Amino acid sequence: MSRYGMVIDMTRCSGCQTCVITCQMNNNQRPGVAWSKVDTIETGTWPEGDRFALPHACMHCENAPCVHVCPTGASAQREDGIVTVDYDTCLACGACLMVCPYDARTISFRSDWYFGAEEPAPYESYGTPHADTAEKCIFCAERVDEGLMPHCVGACPNAARIFGDLDDPQSEINAYIEENGAEAPRGTSVYYVKGDRDISLREVLMTNVSNVPSIMLEEPSAQPQGEQQGVNIAVVGAAGVAVAAAAAGIGFAAGNSHGKKKAPMSASGKDGE
């Protein structure tokens, strides 16, 4: 069975945001929503400082905490490792947002279009628009099923993204990982080529630690020495029961009819960064 993953080569990425735009267009994302993001990271001080682009999205964790806490099963993991969302089943309760250590998910309660238009522009009409549901990168799963690459891979002008089967030792992605020393945060399916940059992937990618301190800061003592880059799934499972229970109540109270759910007060503004 295939297990899909991606390599992002930071030595090739220019920060042009093409991956972000093609993802938004082809997945019909509402204003303020971006499944893929590119941050600008600055390190050090003059004259030895550095500035580089950091693309990131869902990391498709091997034991995804978002799947464990989802009260309806809307967040699920396929046999090939891709983490998906069933938009019709999702309650928009926000449990998955709370436990995601990579801030990779968003919930939009907006039904409008860019520039206040009543109808989508031609470039906004690809795919199916979503509202009142959790959403994120799904590795363009439908395209993968057809033998195609995710949109961001094909659109990148610098060929900074490589996608393929991590379980196939002869695959292009595995060859690229070995040749370029790519590293993945522990327990994820997205690798990074850092080049000569001495950075911690944990520090630059885990942007949501403050939301789940009990999950992210408790590490089992039996883990190997070195950089701790994964989540404690045992803690996620225990904490997730309480989170999911509370979140399910919020979601049911909001209503499960698509287009009629109201945003919980704590979730407002999530996608309006």
Residue pairs with C-beta under 8 A, 6 or more apart in sequence:
1 79
1 80
1 167
2 80
2 165
2 167
2 168
3 80
3 81
3 165
3 166
3 167
3 189
4 60
4 80
4 81
4 82
4 139
4 144
4 163
4 164
4 165
4 166
4 189
5 60
5 81
5 163
5 164
5 165
5 166
5 173
5 184
5 189
5 190
5 191
6 139
6 150
6 153
6 161
6 162
6 163
6 173
6 189
6 190
6 191
7 161
7 162
7 163
7 173
7 176
7 177
7 180
7 182
7 190
7 191
7 192
7 193
8 55
8 56
8 160
8 161
8 190
8 191
8 192
8 193
9 159
9 160
9 161
9 162
9 176
9 180
9 182
9 192
9 193
10 52
10 53
10 54
10 160
10 192
10 193
10 194
10 195
10 197
11 193
11 194
11 195
12 158
12 159
12 160
12 193
13 38
13 52
13 53
13 54
13 55
13 158
13 160
14 53
14 157
14 158
15 38
15 40
15 52
15 53
16 157
16 158
17 38
18 152
18 155
18 156
18 157
19 36
19 38
19 55
19 152
19 155
19 156
19 161
20 34
20 36
20 37
20 38
22 151
22 152
22 155
23 29
23 34
23 35
23 36
23 57
23 137
23 151
23 152
24 33
24 34
24 35
25 123
25 124
25 126
26 126
26 127
26 140
26 151
27 35
27 126
27 127
27 151
28 120
28 124
28 125
28 126
28 127
28 128
28 129
28 130
29 35
29 108
29 129
29 130
29 135
30 108
30 110
30 111
30 112
30 113
30 129
30 130
30 131
30 271
31 110
31 112
31 113
31 114
32 108
32 110
32 271
32 272
32 273
33 106
33 108
33 135
33 271
34 106
35 57
35 58
35 106
35 135
35 136
35 137
36 55
36 56
36 57
36 137
36 152
37 55
37 56
37 57
38 53
38 54
38 55
38 56
39 53
39 54
39 56
39 204
40 51
40 52
40 53
40 54
41 51
41 52
41 53
41 54
41 199
41 204
42 49
42 50
42 51
43 49
43 50
43 51
43 197
43 199
44 50
50 197
52 197
54 204
54 205
55 160
55 161
56 102
56 104
56 190
56 205
57 104
57 136
57 137
57 190
58 83
58 102
58 104
58 105
58 136
58 137
58 138
58 139
59 102
59 104
59 185
59 188
59 189
59 190
59 205
60 81
60 82
60 83
60 139
60 188
60 189
60 190
61 83
61 187
61 188
61 189
61 231
62 81
62 187
62 188
62 189
63 187
63 233
64 75
64 77
64 83
65 99
65 100
65 101
65 215
65 231
65 233
65 236
65 240
66 75
66 83
66 95
66 96
66 99
66 100
66 105
67 75
67 76
67 77
67 83
68 99
68 233
68 236
68 237
68 240
69 95
69 96
69 98
69 99
69 236
69 240
69 241
69 243
69 244
69 247
70 76
70 95
70 96
70 244
71 91
71 93
71 95
71 244
71 245
71 247
71 248
71 251
72 89
72 90
72 91
72 248
72 251
73 86
73 89
74 85
74 86
74 87
74 89
74 90
74 91
74 133
74 134
75 83
75 84
75 85
75 86
75 90
75 96
75 134
76 83
76 84
76 85
76 86
77 83
77 84
78 84
78 141
80 144
81 166
81 189
82 138
82 139
82 141
82 144
83 136
83 138
84 138
84 141
85 133
85 134
85 135
85 136
85 138
87 128
87 130
87 133
87 135
87 258
88 258
90 133
90 134
91 247
91 248
91 250
91 251
91 252
91 254
91 256
91 261
92 107
92 109
92 132
92 133
92 134
92 251
92 254
92 261
92 263
92 267
93 247
93 248
93 250
93 251
93 254
93 264
94 107
94 134
94 247
94 250
94 251
94 264
94 266
94 267
95 240
95 243
95 244
95 246
95 247
95 248
96 105
96 134
97 105
97 106
97 107
97 134
97 211
97 267
97 270
98 211
98 212
98 243
98 247
99 212
99 215
99 236
99 239
99 240
99 243
100 208
101 206
101 208
101 209
101 212
101 215
101 216
101 231
102 205
102 206
102 207
102 208
103 207
103 208
104 136
104 137
105 134
105 135
105 136
106 134
106 135
106 136
106 270
106 271
107 132
107 133
107 134
107 135
107 263
107 267
107 270
107 271
108 130
108 131
108 132
108 135
108 270
108 271
109 131
109 132
109 261
109 262
109 263
109 267
109 268
110 131
110 271
111 131
111 259
113 119
113 120
113 121
113 124
114 121
114 124
120 129
131 258
131 259
132 258
132 259
132 260
132 261
133 258
139 150
139 163
140 148
140 149
140 150
140 151
140 152
143 149
143 150
143 151
144 150
149 163
150 161
150 163
152 161
153 161
153 162
153 163
162 172
162 173
162 176
163 173
164 171
164 172
164 173
164 174
165 171
165 173
166 173
166 174
166 189
168 174
176 182
177 191
180 193
181 193
181 194
182 191
182 192
182 193
183 191
183 192
183 194
183 201
184 190
184 191
184 192
184 201
185 201
185 202
185 205
185 206
185 229
185 230
186 228
186 229
186 230
187 229
187 230
187 231
187 233
188 229
188 230
192 201
194 201
200 227
201 227
201 229
202 227
202 228
202 229
206 216
209 216
209 217
212 239
214 235
214 239
215 231
215 232
215 235
215 236
215 239
216 231
216 232
218 232
218 235
219 228
219 232
220 232
220 234
250 264
251 261
254 261
254 262
254 263
254 264
255 261
255 262
